[in-house]
């Protein structure tokens, strides 16, 4: 969206990547910035809805220290399996985990990540057990599932698609409420027919925030520029090619999403015992 934002705002938007500590470093920097609208963060569910329950000494409060501006995009995770796992769908997987608790391992792209917590959510609602093996990022996590050291992984589609196309992994389900447009033949978790999974949804989402206390007129101007950029056909096409669904909307809609997701995931994180120091 960078170029379109420059056109809409009449000034350059500089992107500075700050990937440390699962995005909490960059998010904290904006939470502590001057509330004038000149410093934004593109953050996501990890630092905004998971972090308060994962980090015992988190230096910011997402709902008090930040002002939501706009949801930008979302995408589901896809649950994939080693091709030798004797399950072809979520019903068969649930049955397998129930009859063999602890026999199977699932990889994640990191402790406390959406990749990790999606599987913990499934375990919680189905009362099943599989062993979590966290990795530092998607490449080693995917390689572990390919080799059979782990048998399952939940991750964003762009990470898994090349391996599935080569017949090295298989899809079991997508975690969105509706089928994913880029994988229309893959059923949702909720479609599995497993009663406990009815209504299941777990999305990875992103959005822009500024420091709390930023004047509403400034927030509205940024929101308007972001919505205009997101609605540009070329921007939409680039995002969809990357597997991202453009969303947009109001500051209130984004603030509600952050709050609702925090409430939803708190008990899942507590049950999992996940902590990041």
Helices and strands as residue ranges (DSSP letters): H 2-9, G 20-23, H 24-31, E 41-44, H 45-45, I 46-50, H 51-54, H 62-65, E 66-82, H 90-99, E 105-108, H 114-126, E 131-134, H 138-147, E 152-156, H 157-165, E 169-174, G 181-183, G 189-192, G 195-197, E 203-211, H 216-230, H 233-241, E 245-246, H 251-272
